[in-house]
Amino acid sequence: MKLLSVIVPCYNEEETVADFYAEFMKNRSFFAEKDLEYEIIYVDDGSKDRTVEEIRKLHDADERVHMVSFSRNFGKEAAMYAGFEHAKGDYVVTMDVDLQDPPSLLPEMFSYIEEGYDSVATRRVSRKGEPPIRSFFARMFYRLMKKISKTEIVDGARDYRLMTRQMVNAILSVKEYNRFTKGIYGWVGFRTKWIEFENVERKKGETKWSFWKLFAYSLEGIMAFSTAPLAFASVLGILFCVLAFLMIVIIIVKTLVFGDPTSGWPSMICILCLISGVQLFCMGIIGQYLSKAYMEVKGRPIYICREEI
């Protein structure tokens, strides 16, 4: 029998753990038809509620339910990586516990794997129920990444993805500390089939992704899969050097020809503030890349496991 490993990251999701299991089990007839065994790996990302206790209850009722519990909150990226490391399946699928990734899509996803695809990925065609400001910036992020990065990152892409063991092994070979899995999927390559579905709102609990957390996550993606900001800083520096040279020439000509004195200190202060701001902005870009390199050089583990079931 082939084995399917289901990776389910969790953080303070005591209300949805059992609901996910119940919804996933509606596919039992399909698994039997395909002669497919399964394991569900809940990765507890340092939850502070009763998430761990709820997973233990499921494990007591079904030994195919496993758990990896972190010593603290390391983030969803670390949780997915831990799931990949612990997954033993011939096929591996990552899903959100809040049921915004419908388990009912699994039969269709498997049909494309049988056709020869290495992975089947999902993307939302709408952002129903999402704040308009968040939707706007999300679309802008994907447009920007399409222009500045050679790695394919599809607009509306979810972490809900079914993969073969070969692709999972390739992902595990990418051991970088600063992880942006949506980009890693595209970087490792392999044949991918995209499935579109309408956005599903979570029924219980609250999202753990605030606007600023998403903004920081988007910066992670930009720094991990593009050096365009560094090139932008360099071009900006060159432009300001050229502009400064032209202004010097203009001031000298005006003084010699017209005897016009230079402008007063207010304009000079404004120019100094502008140039200083640009310098600090460019230094900030370089600092971001240096900070990522610094974290990589430290060689710290991506996560620390407190308990396994």
N, C-alpha and C positions, 0 to 999 in steps of 0.2 A: 504494500500500500504506500502511496505517496503521502507525505506529511505537509500540512499547511501550518505555518507559524503566524499567529496574529499578534502584532505588537500594539499595545494600547497604553500610551503615556497617560498618567493621572497626576493631578495636583489639586488637592482639596475637592474631590469629586465623589464624596460618599453617597450623594443622592443619585448618581447616574451609573455607578459601577454595576449594580444588579440589572438595571434597565438595559444596559448595553449587552450583557450576557444573554438576557432573555430575547432581545431582538436578533442577536447573532445566531442563536440556536434555531431560529425559524428556517435556517438553511440546511438543517440536518438531512432532509430528504435528498437535497442536491449532493451533499457530501457522500451519502450512501450510494447514490447513483453513479458517482464518479470514482467510487472506491477510494475515498480520500479521508485520511485521518487528520485531526487538527489538535493544536495546542494554543491556548490563549495566554499570552505573557503580559500581565499588567505590570507596568513600570511605575512604581510610586516615586514621584519626584519630591520627596521630603514633605509630604502632606502633613498638615497640622490638625486635621479633623479625623474622622473615623474611616477614612478610605482604606487603610491597611486592614482594619477589622472586617470591613465588608468584603474585601478580597479573600481573607481567610475563610469566611463563611462559604464563599463560592468554591474554594479549594476543597473544603471538607465534603461538599456535595458532589464535586466533579474533580478528579485528580488531574484532568487535562488542563486545569486552570493553574497557572504558575504566577509567581510574583517576584519582582526584584525591587527592593526598597532602598532608596538612597539615604545617606546619613544627613543630608540637608537638601535644599532646593538647588539643583544644578542647571535647571532649564530644560525645555522640551527637546532641544537638540541633543543634549547629553542623554536624555531618556530614550530617544530613538536609537542612538548609537548603542546603548546598553541592550536594548531589545534586539538589535541586529547581532550583537555578540552572543546572546543567549539563545537565539533562535536556531533550531536544529532542522527546520523544515526544508523540503525540496522547493517549496514556494513560501514566500514571506510577504505579508501584507501589513501595512501600517494604517491605523485607524484612530480617529479621535473618540474618546469615551462618551462625549456629549451627544452622539448620534447625528451630528451634522455630516458625518460620512455614512451614508445609508448602506447597511450590510446587504440589502436587497440587490445591490449592484454586483455582488460577487459572482453569480452565475454568468453574467454577461462578460465580466472581466476575464474569467477563466476560459471562455470561448475564444478570446483573442490570444491567450497564452497558447492554447492548443493549435492555433493557426501559425504559430512560430514567433510571436513577439516575445521579447525578453522582459518587458514590463508593460503594464497597463495603468495609466495615470488618469486622474480625474481633475476637471476644472469646472468652476462655477460659471454659469452663463449670466447670472444675475447676483446682485448683492442685497437682496430683499431683507429688510430688517436691520441693516447695518447703517450707522450714522452717515449722512451724506458727506461730511468732511473727511471721514475715514475712507470712504469709497473713492473720493476724488484723489486723495494722496496715494492710495493703493494703485490706482490706474496710472498715475504719474510715475510711480516707482517702476512699474513694469515697462512703461514706455522708455524711461531713462535707461534701464538695464538693457533693453533691446538695442539701444544706440551705442552704449559704451562697453558692452561685454560681448565676447565671442561665444560665451556659454549660453545655451538656450534656456531661458526662464520664461515660461508661458504665463500670460496674464490670467489671473483667477485660479492658478494651480493650487491644488490642495496637497496635503501630505498623504492623502489616501491613495495608495499605490500598491499594486500587486507585482511582485518581481520573482524571477527565477533565482535559484541558488547562485548561479554564475554572476549575476549582477550584484547580489548582496555581498558576495566575496570581494567584488571590485570596490564596493562602497567601504567595506571594512579595511581595505588596504589604504584608504585615505584617512590617516590618523591625526589630522590637524586638530588643534585644541579649539580654535575659533571656527565653529562649524556653521555652515549655511546649507542645509541638506538639499533644499530646492535647487541650489546651484550645483551641488555635488552630483545629483541625479543627472543633470545635463552634461557635466564634465566627464563622467565615466562613459557616457555614450550608451550604446546598445539600442536595439529597435524598440521604440515606444509607441503604443497606441493611446490616443487621448479620447476620453469619454466625457461628454458634457452633461451636466445635470443642474437643475434649479437649486438655488440655495435653500438649505433647510435650517431653520432657526432652532437653537437649543431649547428643549422643553423644560429643563430643570437646571438650577444653579446659575451662576454668572460666569461670563468669560473672564479669563485671567489676563487677557491682552488689552492693556490700556493703549491710548494713542501714543504715548511716549515710549512704551515698550516696543510697539510696532515700529516706531521711528528708529529706535536704537537697533532693532533687528534688521531694518532696511539698510542702515549704515554698515552693518556686519556683512550683508550681501554685496554691497558696492565695493567695500574694501577687500573682500575675499576673491572677487571675480572680475576686478577691473583695476587698472592703474591709470585710468583716464583722469581722476582728480589730481594726480601728480603732474600729468602733462598739462592740465588746465592751470595749475599753479605756476608752472614754468612759463607758459604762454602769457599769463597775466603779468608776470614779472618783466618779460621782454617788452610787452606793450607799454607798461609804465615807464620803462627806460627810454623807449622811443619818444613817448609823450613828453617826458622831462627834457630830453634833448631839444625837441621842437620848441618847447616853451622858452628854454634858455636862448635859442636863436631869435625868437620873436621879441623877447625882452631887450636883447642887445641891439637889434635893428631899430626898435622903437626909441630907445635911448639915444642912439647915435644920430638917427635921421630927424626925429621929431623933438628930441630933448625931453621926452616924456618920462617922468620919474616912475619907478616901479610902484605897484599898488601897495596899499597899506597892510598892516598886520592882520586884520580880520580875514582877508582872502588867504594869506599865508598860513594862518592857523587852520583854516578849513582844509587846505591842501595837505598840510602835515597830518591832520587827523585822518583824512581819506587814505593817504599812503600808508600810514601806520596801521590802519584797519585792514588794508589789503595784505600787508606783511604778516600781521597776526593770523589772518584767515589762512594764508598759505602755510604758515608754520603749524597751524592746527591740523591741516591736511597731512602734512609730513608726520606730525606727532601721532595721528591716528594709525598710520601705517607702522611707525616705530613701536607703538604700544602693542599692536598685534604680533609683530616680530618678537617683542619682549616676552609675551605670554607663551609663544611657541618655544622659544629657547629655554624657558624654565623647565619644560618637560613635565609639567604637572599632569596627573591623571584626569581624564575627561569627567569621571564621576567616581564616587566612593560608595560602595555597597554596604549597607548596614545589615540587611537581612535578605535571605533568598528562600523561597518555597518552591 
